[in-house]
Amino acid sequence: MVDAGQKVGGGHVMRSLTLAKALEAHGASFGFLGPPAANEVLEAFAPEIPRLSAASAEPRDLAAAVGREQFDAIVFDHYQLGERDHRAMAQGRPVLVIDDLANRALGADLVVDSGPERAAADYDGLIPEGARLLLGPDHAPVRPEFAALREPALAWRGEPVQRLLVAMGLTDVGGITARVVERLRPRIGDAGLDIVIGASAPSLPGLAKIARRDSRLMLHVDTPHMARLTAEADIGVGAAGSSTWERCTLGLPSIMIVLADNQRAAAQALAERGAAIIIEAAQSDFDEALDRAIMRLLRDADLRRRLATASAEVCDGLGAGRVAEAFLKLIAARAGG
């Protein structure tokens, strides 16, 4: 069960899809349930996936939809649902909750939180006795194609900058993609600029006009080729959400832009590890800070190499498989018990 929308973005759907595919690789079958916006993301990236649509992302609409279905276990990736919702919808079945917040009680048997500084103590009093925690980027659900490109990508980090990647999230919260591209265009010389964006993103119409005049810009709308674009880029500018772990897997020297409060702790932890340059979208000098950061990265190959090494140490891209194995063992144990 996932959430999605203009404010929420599409990251819940994408990381849950990654986990679902990992479960399928072990023989499980699955279906998705979420609001209409979640179905839009699935239609773009996985149209073959079985899915149901609730009337909205509200708990009562989700409960009404799931109550009509048969299933053996359930995964929740929805920040507005808590312990009461989890228990009511699961009806005693095994529950996995994907979380980043540690801010509410969860009715979970297994909790996945990829935050780099997350500690078990953060969930004290928030999970049932006996629930298991899978914490840190080692459990981040990253699509397998990223891990497959990891070795060749890391081999040439620090080379002269030929391509930059901008990926601010499919829903382009607040039109942030256009704002970032506006700052980059005068500063990147002849380097190419790959821009990943969703079909309904508010920045898309304006960027399409610019791309017709500026041959350096290449728009990738609802692209299935994110791993290749990340591997081929020399510098990345991306939102500090779940795509963070994709960039880390491939060691992409990156500027991470914090778009929401729940992204701040993980971003700060990566900054302290020297794994990324962090900028807050809401800070008053955002434009100037982004200008300074991009010029530093363009000019300093040693800095790019240091960021690549540090970020690659954060995440190896194999987390989805680890989570899938843990959840399937839990399901089997519950069935056998």
HELIX and SHEET records of a PDB file:
HELIX    1   1 GLY A   11  ALA A   25  1                                  15    
HELIX    2   2 PRO A   36  PHE A   45  1                                  10    
HELIX    3   3 PRO A   59  VAL A   66  1                                   8    
HELIX    4   4 GLU A   83  ALA A   90  1                                   8    
HELIX    5   5 ALA A  120  TYR A  123  5                                   4    
HELIX    6   6 PRO A  137  HIS A  139  5                                   3    
HELIX    7   7 PRO A  144  ALA A  148  1                                   5    
HELIX    8   8 ARG A  150  ALA A  155  1                                   6    
HELIX    9   9 VAL A  173  GLY A  175  5                                   3    
HELIX   10  10 ILE A  176  LEU A  184  1                                   9    
HELIX   11  11 ARG A  185  ARG A  187  5                                   3    
HELIX   12  12 LEU A  204  ARG A  213  1                                  10    
HELIX   13  13 MET A  226  GLU A  232  1                                   7    
HELIX   14  14 THR A  244  THR A  249  1                                   6    
HELIX   15  15 ASP A  261  GLN A  263  5                                   3    
HELIX   16  16 ARG A  264  GLU A  272  1                                   9    
HELIX   17  17 PHE A  286  ARG A  299  1                                  14    
HELIX   18  18 ALA A  301  VAL A  314  1                                  14    
HELIX   19  19 GLY A  319  GLY A  336  1                                  18    
SHEET    1   A 2 PHE A  32  GLY A  34  0                                        
SHEET    2   A 2 ARG A  51  SER A  53  1                                        
SHEET    1   B 4 ILE A  74  PHE A  76  0                                        
SHEET    2   B 4 VAL A  95  ILE A  98  1                                        
SHEET    3   B 4 LEU A 110  ASP A 113  1                                        
SHEET    4   B 4 ARG A 132  LEU A 135  1                                        
SHEET    1   C 6 LEU A 217  VAL A 221  0                                        
SHEET    2   C 6 GLY A 192  ILE A 197  1                                        
SHEET    3   C 6 ARG A 163  ALA A 167  1                                        
SHEET    4   C 6 ILE A 235  ALA A 239  1                                        
SHEET    5   C 6 SER A 254  VAL A 258  1                                        
SHEET    6   C 6 ILE A 277  GLU A 280  1                                        
END                                                                             
